[in-house]
Amino acid sequence: MTGLPLSLRARALLALALAAAVPPLVVLGVRRAGLEAGTALAAAVLVMLPLLAWLSALWLAPLLRLSRALEGAVLSYRDGDFSLNLAPDGPRELAVLTRLHAELGLALREQRQHLAQRELLLDTVVQNTPVALVLTGPGGRIAIANLAARQLLGDGRSLAGLDFAVVIAGQPEALREALAGEADRLFAVTLEDGSEETFHHSTRAFRLQGQPHRLHLLRRMTRELSRAEVATWKRVIRVLSHELNNSLAPISSLAHSGAELARRGDTARLPGVLASIGERAAHLHGFLSGYASFAKLPAPRREAVAWPAFLERLATLGEFRVDGAPPAQPGWFDPAQIEQVLLNLIKNAHESGSATDQVALRLGLQGGELCIELLDRGPGMSEAVLAQALLPFYSTKRSEPGAKTGNPGGTGLGLALAREIAEAHDGRIALSNREGGGLRVALTLPQPRAGDRSP
């Protein structure tokens, strides 16, 4: 058939017209032949039945072919084969359907190819990353372990399908405890070759296809920590050298002046010279004592802390106002260490130039964590200072008028000590500028559930 194929409606109309026209013609022909009406009717029926069967088969043939083709295509799609196309023949409606089916197959093939490329890229990244990655599924079975994890935990052997608890049972104690725990931690391990390696372990639980899974990541931190340690020591040496020179140079000069006064017999001015030497020596002693106390910070001794007594004692040491009511539940922390943190923060707030009545302490509980905020209305900090203010030996206090921010006028340990104490409590500290001016220092400490508190 040339031109556009007939539609299903046109085919049906032609079949019905033919079926309606044939019986009268048969009856008319039989009657003209002189046969009776009953004979004519019987002849019409005998002619119509095969004709209807042939017309039905002719009309349904494209539908049956398309149905079988679609069945095969669906089975191919189920098996992941999207390459099967249907021949665009038959009525116009079926031709449109086959064309749409071909477009669907092309879209599915492109999506499958795109997903395969992304999966290949992801697998390449996972397998070649230096971070050891282990994904465990239901029952603690290992679903994925990359090359770094296999080398660290299985001497290069495949770990897929093995029980994670059995795999880590033979590992060093520190590594085994870290992998068995559910908290992020930094730890050191002595490997089989005798070298000591520092790792950071992070783990997260999630559901994948409705099943519980847990992801473990082990990152070697020895090089990074060594570089950070060297950078810290360099910074310490620079700060100590600066402070020692600032004190020893005047002491040397004053000692020389005192010796010269004594040689000339001018003893009236000696007490002032000796007092200046003592003042510089006391300053140097206090400076070194501050560094020593930072290095020897003891582990926190947590206990239940009643807010009224704690705030009353804190108010005798520094001026501030309490913004809002404190939580009804007692705090759970080392009161001496947190008191020291808050005293440093209050002192910094006053030294920033904030009005006394604008230095506020705000307490609250959020999601099982205690949030202690110290607010002021000083000048705040620049973005560069905010990024470094919590680093040890970085001071935001000026040593003299016109000195640049960050020069070692203070010891640079106040905020660093606050950070050290917060992290020793498994908490954190954050600094941010306030709208309208001023600084917000937020100290967040985890609080145990009721009835779950122990020293």
C-alpha positions in Angstrom: 0.0 0.0 0.0 1.4 3.3 -1.0 1.0 6.7 0.8 0.0 7.0 4.4 -1.3 3.7 6.0 -5.0 3.6 6.9 -6.0 4.4 10.5 -7.7 1.8 12.7 -11.0 3.7 12.4 -10.8 3.7 8.6 -10.0 0.0 8.5 -13.0 -0.7 10.8 -15.3 1.4 8.7 -14.2 -0.4 5.5 -14.7 -3.8 7.1 -18.2 -2.9 8.4 -19.2 -1.5 5.0 -18.0 -4.6 3.2 -19.8 -6.8 5.8 -23.0 -4.8 5.4 -22.9 -4.8 1.6 -22.1 -8.4 0.8 -25.2 -10.1 2.4 -27.8 -8.1 0.3 -25.8 -8.7 -2.8 -25.7 -12.5 -2.1 -29.4 -12.6 -1.4 -30.2 -10.6 -4.5 -28.1 -12.9 -6.6 -29.7 -16.0 -5.2 -33.2 -14.7 -5.7 -32.5 -13.8 -9.3 -31.3 -17.4 -9.8 -34.9 -18.4 -8.8 -34.1 -19.9 -5.4 -36.3 -19.5 -2.4 -35.8 -16.8 0.3 -34.6 -19.3 2.9 -32.0 -20.7 0.5 -30.9 -17.1 -0.2 -30.5 -16.3 3.5 -28.6 -19.5 4.1 -26.3 -18.7 1.2 -25.7 -15.2 2.6 -24.8 -16.6 6.0 -22.4 -19.1 4.5 -20.7 -16.3 2.6 -20.7 -13.9 5.5 -19.1 -16.2 8.2 -15.8 -16.7 6.3 -15.8 -13.1 5.1 -16.1 -11.8 8.7 -13.4 -14.2 9.9 -11.1 -13.0 7.2 -11.9 -9.3 7.9 -11.4 -9.8 11.7 -8.0 -11.5 11.1 -7.0 -8.8 8.7 -8.0 -6.0 11.1 -6.5 -7.6 14.2 -3.2 -8.7 12.6 -1.3 -5.4 13.2 -2.5 -5.3 16.8 -1.4 -8.9 17.4 2.0 -8.3 15.8 2.5 -5.1 17.9 1.4 -6.9 21.1 3.9 -9.7 20.6 6.6 -7.1 19.7 5.8 -5.1 22.8 5.9 -8.2 25.0 9.4 -9.0 23.7 10.5 -5.4 24.2 9.3 -5.4 27.8 11.1 -8.6 28.5 14.3 -7.1 27.0 13.9 -4.0 29.1 13.5 -6.2 32.2 16.8 -7.9 31.3 18.5 -4.5 30.8 18.6 -4.6 27.0 17.3 -1.4 25.5 18.5 -2.0 22.0 15.2 -3.6 20.7 13.2 -1.4 18.3 9.8 -2.0 16.7 9.2 -1.8 13.0 7.0 1.3 12.2 4.3 -0.6 10.1 0.6 -1.0 10.4 -2.1 1.7 11.0 -1.1 5.2 11.7 -1.9 5.0 15.5 0.4 1.9 15.8 3.1 3.6 13.7 3.0 6.6 16.2 3.2 4.1 19.1 6.2 2.3 17.6 8.0 5.7 17.0 7.4 6.7 20.6 8.6 3.3 21.7 11.8 3.8 19.7 12.4 7.2 21.3 11.8 5.7 24.8 14.4 3.0 24.1 16.9 5.6 22.9 16.3 7.7 26.1 16.7 4.7 28.3 19.9 3.6 26.5 21.4 7.1 26.9 20.4 7.2 30.6 21.9 3.7 31.2 25.1 4.8 29.4 25.3 8.0 31.5 24.7 6.0 34.7 27.3 3.5 33.7 29.9 6.2 33.1 29.1 7.9 36.4 29.3 4.5 38.2 32.6 3.8 36.6 33.9 7.3 37.6 32.6 6.9 41.1 34.2 3.4 41.4 37.5 4.7 40.1 37.5 7.5 42.6 36.5 5.2 45.5 39.0 2.6 44.6 42.0 5.0 44.1 41.4 7.4 47.0 44.0 7.2 49.7 41.2 7.2 52.3 40.2 3.7 53.4 36.5 3.2 52.8 34.4 0.4 54.2 30.6 0.1 53.7 28.8 -2.4 55.9 25.2 -3.6 55.3 22.6 -5.4 57.3 24.2 -7.9 59.8 27.5 -6.1 59.7 28.6 -7.7 56.4 31.0 -5.7 54.2 29.3 -4.5 51.0 32.2 -2.3 49.7 35.8 -2.0 50.7 38.2 0.0 48.5 41.8 -0.8 47.7 43.2 1.3 50.6 40.8 -0.6 53.0 41.8 -4.0 51.7 45.5 -3.2 52.1 45.0 -1.8 55.6 42.6 -4.5 56.9 43.0 -7.5 54.7 46.5 -7.5 53.3 45.1 -6.7 49.8 42.5 -9.5 49.8 38.9 -8.8 48.9 36.7 -8.1 52.0 33.3 -8.1 50.3 30.8 -10.3 52.1 32.9 -10.8 55.2 31.8 -10.0 58.7 33.2 -6.6 59.6 33.6 -7.6 63.3 35.7 -10.6 62.3 37.8 -8.6 60.0 38.8 -6.0 62.6 39.2 -8.5 65.4 42.8 -9.1 64.6 43.7 -5.4 64.1 45.7 -3.4 66.7 43.6 -2.4 69.7 43.4 1.4 68.9 42.3 0.7 65.3 39.8 -2.0 66.5 38.2 0.3 69.1 37.9 3.1 66.6 36.2 1.0 64.0 33.9 -0.6 66.5 32.8 2.8 67.9 30.2 5.1 66.4 32.1 8.4 67.0 34.7 10.3 65.0 38.1 10.2 66.6 41.8 10.7 66.0 44.1 7.9 67.1 47.6 6.5 66.6 48.5 2.9 65.6 51.8 1.0 65.5 51.8 -0.9 62.2 53.4 -4.3 61.5 56.6 -2.6 60.1 57.1 -0.8 63.4 56.1 2.7 62.1 53.5 4.7 63.9 50.6 6.1 61.9 48.0 8.6 63.0 44.5 8.0 61.6 41.2 9.9 61.6 38.1 7.7 61.7 34.7 9.1 60.8 31.6 7.0 60.5 28.0 7.7 59.5 24.8 5.5 59.6 22.2 5.7 56.9 19.5 3.6 55.1 20.1 2.4 51.6 17.1 0.7 49.8 15.4 0.5 53.1 18.3 -1.4 54.8 20.6 0.0 57.5 24.1 0.7 56.4 27.2 2.2 58.0 30.1 3.9 56.2 33.6 4.0 57.8 36.3 6.3 56.5 39.9 6.0 57.7 42.3 8.8 56.7 46.0 8.8 57.3 46.9 12.1 59.1 50.5 11.6 60.0 51.9 13.9 57.2 49.2 16.6 57.8 49.8 16.5 61.5 53.5 16.6 61.1 53.3 19.7 58.9 50.9 21.3 61.3 53.1 20.5 64.2 56.1 22.0 62.5 54.1 25.1 61.6 53.0 25.4 65.2 56.5 25.0 66.6 57.7 27.7 64.2 54.9 30.0 65.4 55.7 29.2 69.0 59.4 29.9 68.5 58.6 33.2 66.8 56.3 34.3 69.6 58.7 33.2 72.3 61.6 34.9 70.6 59.6 38.1 70.2 58.5 38.1 73.9 61.9 37.1 75.2 63.7 39.8 73.2 61.1 42.3 74.3 61.9 41.5 77.9 65.6 40.6 77.8 66.7 43.6 75.8 65.4 46.1 78.4 66.7 44.0 81.2 70.2 43.9 79.6 70.0 47.6 79.0 68.8 48.4 82.6 71.5 46.1 84.1 74.1 47.9 82.1 72.7 51.2 83.3 72.6 50.0 86.9 76.2 48.9 86.7 77.2 52.2 85.4 75.3 54.1 88.1 76.9 51.9 90.8 80.4 52.5 89.3 79.8 56.3 89.5 78.3 56.0 93.0 74.9 57.3 91.9 72.9 55.0 94.1 69.8 57.2 94.3 68.6 56.0 90.9 69.4 52.3 91.5 66.1 51.4 93.1 64.2 52.6 90.0 66.4 50.6 87.7 66.1 47.5 89.8 62.3 47.9 90.1 62.1 48.1 86.2 64.2 44.9 86.0 61.9 43.2 88.4 58.8 44.3 86.5 60.1 43.0 83.2 61.2 39.7 84.9 57.7 39.3 86.4 56.1 40.0 83.1 58.3 37.3 81.5 57.5 34.9 84.3 53.8 35.4 83.8 54.1 35.0 80.1 55.9 31.7 80.3 53.5 30.5 83.1 50.6 31.1 80.8 52.1 28.8 78.1 52.9 26.2 80.7 49.3 26.1 82.0 48.0 25.8 78.4 50.3 22.8 77.8 49.3 21.1 81.1 45.5 21.4 80.8 44.0 18.5 82.8 41.1 16.3 81.6 37.7 17.8 82.6 36.0 16.5 85.7 32.3 16.7 84.7 29.6 17.1 87.4 26.1 18.5 87.7 26.3 22.3 88.0 23.4 24.2 89.5 23.0 27.5 87.6 22.2 29.9 90.4 25.3 29.2 92.4 27.5 29.0 89.3 26.3 32.4 87.9 26.5 34.0 91.3 30.1 33.0 91.7 30.9 34.1 88.1 29.3 37.5 88.7 31.8 38.2 91.5 34.7 37.8 89.0 33.4 39.7 86.0 30.6 42.2 85.1 27.9 40.9 82.8 24.1 40.5 82.6 22.2 37.3 82.0 20.0 37.4 78.9 16.9 35.3 79.6 16.4 32.6 82.2 18.9 29.8 82.6 17.8 26.2 81.8 15.9 24.4 84.6 18.1 21.4 84.1 21.6 21.6 85.7 24.6 21.8 83.5 27.0 18.9 83.1 30.6 20.1 82.8 33.8 20.9 84.7 32.8 24.1 86.5 36.3 25.3 87.1 37.3 25.0 83.4 34.1 26.5 82.0 34.4 29.3 84.6 37.9 30.0 83.3 36.6 30.1 79.7 33.8 32.5 80.5 36.1 34.7 82.5 38.4 35.0 79.5 35.5 35.7 77.2 34.0 38.4 79.6 37.4 40.0 79.9 37.8 40.1 76.1 34.4 41.6 75.7 35.2 44.4 78.1 38.6 45.0 76.5 36.9 45.2 73.1 35.4 48.5 74.2 31.8 47.2 74.6 29.7 49.0 77.2 29.4 47.0 80.5 25.6 46.7 80.2 26.0 45.3 76.7 28.1 42.3 77.8 25.5 39.5 78.1 25.5 35.8 78.8 22.8 33.6 77.3 22.1 30.0 78.2 19.9 27.5 76.5 19.4 23.8 75.6 19.1 22.8 72.0 18.8 19.2 70.9 20.5 17.7 73.9 23.3 20.3 73.8 24.0 23.2 76.2 24.6 26.4 74.3 26.4 29.2 76.2 26.7 32.5 74.3 28.7 35.5 75.3 27.5 38.6 73.5 29.1 42.1 73.3 28.8 45.3 71.3 32.4 45.9 70.5 33.8 46.4 67.0 33.7 42.7 66.2 36.4 41.0 64.1 37.3 41.0 60.4 36.9 37.8 58.4 40.7 37.2 58.5 40.8 37.5 62.3 37.7 35.3 62.7 39.4 32.5 60.7 42.5 32.5 63.0 41.3 33.8 66.3 41.0 30.2 67.8 44.5 29.2 66.8 47.2 29.0 69.5 49.6 31.9 69.7 47.4 34.2 67.5 46.6 37.3 69.4 44.1 40.0 68.5 45.4 42.4 71.1 47.7 45.2 70.0 51.1 45.4 71.7 51.2 49.2 71.1 49.2 51.9 69.5 49.2 51.5 65.7 50.3 47.9 65.8 48.7 45.5 63.3 46.0 43.1 64.5 47.5 39.7 65.1 50.8 41.0 66.5 51.7 39.3 69.7 50.6 41.9 72.2 48.6 39.3 74.2 49.7 35.7 74.7 47.4 34.4 72.0 46.1 31.7 74.3 42.8 33.0 75.6 40.5 31.8 72.8 42.8 28.8 72.1 42.4 27.7 75.7 38.6 28.1 75.4 38.7 25.9 72.3 40.9 23.3 74.0 38.5 23.2 77.0 35.4 23.0 74.7 36.9 20.1 72.7 38.0 18.3 75.9 34.3 18.4 76.8 33.5 16.9 73.3 32.0 20.3 72.4 32.9 23.2 70.1 33.3 26.9 70.1 32.4 29.3 67.3 32.8 33.1 66.8 30.7 35.3 64.6 29.9 39.0 64.2 26.5 40.3 65.3 24.1 42.4 63.4 24.4 45.9 64.6 28.0 45.4 65.7 29.7 43.2 68.3 30.8 39.6 68.7 29.0 36.4 69.5 31.0 33.6 71.0 29.0 30.3 71.2 30.2 27.5 73.4 28.3 24.2 72.8 28.6 21.3 75.2 26.9 17.9 74.8 24.6 17.0 77.8 23.7 13.4 78.8 20.2 12.2 79.0 18.4 12.3 82.3 19.5 9.4 84.5 22.6 8.8 82.3 25.1 11.1 84.1 28.3 9.7 85.6 31.6 11.2 86.5 
